[in-house]
Amino acid sequence: MPKSRQSSPGSSEPRDVPSGAGWMPHGYSMAPHTHEAGQLVYAAAGTLATTTEHGTWVAPANRVTWTPPGFAHSHRFYGRTDARLLTIPVELCGELLDHPSVFTVGPLLREAVLTLTGDRPEPRPGAHRRLLAVVIDELSDTPEQSLHLPEAADDRLRAVTDLLHADPARPATLAELGRVAGASERTLSRLFHSELGMSFHRWRTILRIHHALAHLTEGTSVTDTAMACGWSNPSSFIDAFNDVVGQTPGSYQADLRTGPAAR
């Protein structure tokens, strides 16, 4: 657990979690819980998944998840993860989005988060607060949400997404899934756009990318990951991964191997 964390794993009580860092073992998960302040969670190495009622965000080392005060959320870690938890005081949360999201991590934001969650003592009074202001400024741009997987409310649509969650590599068409769920392809296509804000193809691609990130973090080869997650060939997987994550799967695995140690 992060060094300064005070609440117990899986706690559902609304407790504030101070900033800190710690190495999480592969597969470690935290049950739904809430915080009175806002929280940024960054995986300096490894991969993090954060789930709320709005869906799931997966954050490799070029993303950071944001959860405003009061939102129930859970975390799961893939690979040995250098987890960085940064509390955002309530009075500053209004500067950020009022709903859970994920932001792209640039070099300045990364170094600021690592410094604020590390063991380095405050060099001068107010230095940490000033650095936190830099974090807020860096997060003020439009967040990158390409790794957000929204969840359905409509029973028919949820029946389809549940089937795909159970088997992301399932090759069924939307029409075939609709016959199982008791809805037409046209109805389901409309629901994907109106409820989830994306096409069926895009939603399934992001679901598969979520699973691919976990496989790659575990050390599975690019080719084997492509096959396990439903791509017919590695090249199409590489193109899709690069489009969603912003780097190739090979580059992602290389970053995992050469990532910095916890500070």
C-alpha positions as a printed Julia matrix, in Angstrom:
263×3 Matrix{Float64}:
   0.0     0.0     0.0
   1.14    3.64   -0.41
   3.3     4.58    2.54
   1.02    7.29    3.91
  -2.26    5.56    3.31
  -4.37    5.42    6.48
  -7.58    3.64    5.55
  -7.78   -0.13    5.16
  -8.08   -1.91    1.78
 -11.67   -2.34    0.65
 -13.06    0.25    3.06
 -16.36    1.7     1.9
 -16.32    4.49    4.48
 -15.8     8.04    3.15
 -12.23    8.59    4.31
  -9.6    10.92    3.08
  -6.45    9.27    1.7
  -3.3    11.42    2.03
  -0.78   11.57   -0.76
   1.77    8.8    -0.94
   3.48    6.12   -2.96
   3.85    2.36   -2.8
   4.44   -0.72   -4.91
   1.28   -2.77   -5.54
   1.52   -6.47   -6.48
   0.01   -7.67   -9.73
  -3.73   -8.22   -9.42
  -4.12   -6.18   -6.23
  -7.58   -4.63   -6.06
  -9.36   -2.19   -3.79
 -13.1    -2.5    -3.23
 -15.41    0.48   -3.9
 -14.83    3.37   -1.5
 -15.11    7.15   -1.41
 -12.99   10.11   -0.3
 -13.95   13.48    1.07
 -11.27   15.16   -1.07
 -10.4    14.67   -4.73
  -7.84   12.07   -5.75
  -5.38   11.62   -8.59
  -3.9     8.15   -9.01
  -0.91    7.64  -11.28
   0.93    4.44  -12.16
   4.55    5.5   -12.6
   5.2     1.87  -13.55
   2.63   -0.82  -14.24
  -1.02   -0.21  -15.12
  -4.02    0.98  -13.13
  -7.74    0.48  -13.73
 -10.24    2.73  -11.93
 -13.95    1.89  -12.0
 -16.88    4.11  -11.06
 -20.58    4.11  -11.92
 -19.59    5.99  -15.08
 -17.45    3.11  -16.34
 -13.82    2.05  -16.24
 -10.66    3.98  -17.02
  -7.35    2.23  -17.63
  -4.25    4.3   -17.02
  -0.79    3.2   -18.16
   2.18    5.45  -17.41
   1.01    8.18  -19.81
  -2.35    8.69  -18.07
  -3.55    9.7   -14.6
  -7.05    9.05  -13.24
  -9.08   11.75  -11.51
 -11.88   11.03   -9.04
 -13.71   14.05   -7.53
 -14.9    14.02   -3.9
 -17.75   11.69   -3.05
 -17.6     9.35   -6.06
 -17.51    5.66   -5.17
 -14.61    4.06   -7.03
 -12.43    0.95   -7.02
  -8.92    0.26   -8.28
  -7.16   -2.74   -9.76
  -3.45   -2.95  -10.56
  -1.85   -4.92  -13.38
   1.79   -5.86  -13.14
   3.89   -4.7   -10.2
   2.71   -1.12  -10.04
   4.38    1.98   -8.64
   1.14    3.62   -7.46
   1.11    7.34   -6.72
  -1.87    8.76   -4.84
  -2.22   12.52   -4.74
  -4.99   14.13   -2.7
  -6.52   17.32   -4.1
  -7.96   19.48   -1.31
 -11.68   20.14   -1.59
 -11.16   23.87   -2.1
  -9.13   23.16   -5.26
 -11.39   20.5    -6.77
 -13.57   23.12   -8.45
 -10.64   23.81  -10.78
 -11.0    20.32  -12.26
 -13.82   18.33  -13.82
 -16.79   17.46  -11.61
 -16.86   13.85  -12.77
 -14.29   11.02  -12.92
 -11.95   11.21  -15.86
  -8.46   10.49  -17.13
  -5.8    12.97  -18.18
  -2.74   12.68  -20.38
   0.5    12.93  -18.4
   3.15   15.22  -19.84
   6.74   15.5   -18.53
   6.01   18.44  -16.19
   2.89   16.85  -14.69
   4.7    13.56  -14.22
   7.63   15.11  -12.35
   5.31   17.21  -10.19
   3.24   14.16   -9.18
   6.36   12.09   -8.47
   7.78   14.86   -6.3
   4.55   15.44   -4.37
   4.12   11.72   -3.69
   7.75   10.95   -2.91
   9.81   11.18    0.27
  11.47   14.49   -0.54
  10.92   16.95    2.34
   9.39   20.33    1.62
  12.36   22.61    0.86
  10.57   25.82    1.88
   7.21   26.55    3.52
   4.48   26.49    0.88
   6.59   24.73   -1.76
   4.29   21.71   -1.97
   1.23   23.91   -2.31
   2.87   25.84   -5.13
   3.79   22.6    -6.88
   0.22   21.38   -6.43
  -0.91   24.54   -8.22
   1.29   23.48  -11.14
  -0.49   20.1   -11.19
  -3.87   21.86  -11.3
  -2.69   24.08  -14.16
  -1.42   21.07  -16.11
  -4.76   19.31  -15.68
  -6.79   22.28  -16.85
  -6.65   21.23  -20.52
  -9.25   18.92  -22.0
  -8.6    15.41  -20.65
  -7.78   12.51  -22.91
 -10.61   10.01  -22.5
  -9.74    7.43  -25.14
  -9.18    4.77  -22.48
 -12.56    5.34  -20.85
 -14.96    2.41  -21.21
 -18.5     3.62  -20.35
 -21.11    1.19  -19.04
 -24.7     0.76  -20.2
 -27.91    1.43  -18.28
 -30.36   -0.04  -20.81
 -30.97   -3.73  -20.04
 -30.66   -4.77  -23.68
 -27.4    -2.93  -24.14
 -26.04   -4.2   -20.84
 -26.83   -7.77  -21.9
 -24.58   -7.25  -24.93
 -21.76   -5.55  -23.02
 -21.88   -8.26  -20.34
 -21.35  -10.9   -23.03
 -18.32   -9.02  -24.3
 -16.92   -8.43  -20.83
 -17.09  -12.18  -20.27
 -15.27  -12.87  -23.54
 -13.65   -9.79  -25.14
 -12.28  -11.9   -28.01
 -15.75  -13.1   -28.98
 -16.0   -12.53  -32.76
 -19.81  -12.14  -32.86
 -21.33   -9.31  -34.88
 -23.72   -6.83  -33.31
 -26.61   -8.59  -35.05
 -25.56  -11.93  -33.56
 -25.2   -10.42  -30.1
 -28.59   -8.77  -30.54
 -30.28  -12.1   -31.12
 -28.95  -13.28  -27.77
 -29.97  -10.05  -26.04
 -33.39   -9.84  -27.7
 -32.79   -6.57  -29.57
 -32.25   -5.65  -33.2
 -28.91   -4.57  -34.59
 -30.38   -1.16  -35.42
 -31.67   -0.64  -31.88
 -28.37   -1.67  -30.32
 -26.37    0.53  -32.67
 -28.53    3.49  -31.69
 -28.1     2.69  -27.98
 -24.33    2.47  -28.27
 -24.26    5.99  -29.7
 -26.93    7.53  -27.46
 -25.91    5.91  -24.14
 -22.2     5.28  -24.53
 -21.29    8.01  -26.98
 -19.49    5.71  -29.4
 -20.05    2.96  -31.94
 -20.2    -0.73  -31.09
 -16.89   -1.24  -32.88
 -15.19    1.53  -30.9
 -16.55    0.27  -27.55
 -15.39   -3.29  -28.22
 -11.98   -2.04  -29.37
 -11.47   -0.12  -26.12
 -12.63   -3.14  -24.1
 -10.08   -5.28  -25.91
  -7.37   -2.65  -25.38
  -8.11   -2.73  -21.64
  -7.5    -6.47  -21.62
  -4.48   -6.1   -23.9
  -2.86   -3.68  -21.46
  -3.23   -6.26  -18.7
  -1.74   -9.02  -20.88
   1.19   -6.86  -21.96
   1.86   -5.79  -18.38
   2.02   -9.46  -17.41
   4.72  -10.0   -20.05
   2.6   -11.67  -22.75
   4.06  -11.17  -26.23
   2.44   -8.76  -28.66
   1.4   -11.6   -30.97
  -0.1   -13.71  -28.2
  -1.88  -10.66  -26.77
  -3.39   -9.86  -30.16
  -4.75  -13.4   -30.51
  -6.02  -13.57  -26.91
  -7.9   -10.28  -27.22
  -9.64  -10.94  -30.51
  -7.49   -9.48  -33.27
  -6.99  -11.59  -36.36
  -3.37  -10.51  -36.79
  -0.71   -8.57  -34.85
  -0.57   -5.66  -37.31
  -4.25   -4.75  -36.85
  -3.77   -4.98  -33.09
  -0.72   -2.71  -33.21
  -2.65   -0.12  -35.24
  -5.62   -0.18  -32.85
  -3.39   -0.04  -29.77
  -1.41    2.89  -31.12
  -4.63    4.74  -32.0
  -6.1     4.36  -28.5
  -3.04    4.4   -26.22
  -0.77    6.67  -28.23
   2.15    4.24  -28.53
   2.74    0.79  -29.94
   2.36   -2.28  -27.7
   6.06   -3.0   -28.1
   6.94    0.51  -26.95
   4.52    0.15  -24.04
   6.23   -3.05  -22.9
   9.66   -1.46  -23.3
   8.57    1.41  -21.05
   7.42   -1.12  -18.44
  10.86   -2.74  -18.44
  12.77    0.54  -18.21
  10.38    2.53  -15.99
  11.81    4.41  -13.05
  11.98    2.87   -9.62
   9.79    4.32   -6.89
  11.15    7.55   -5.55
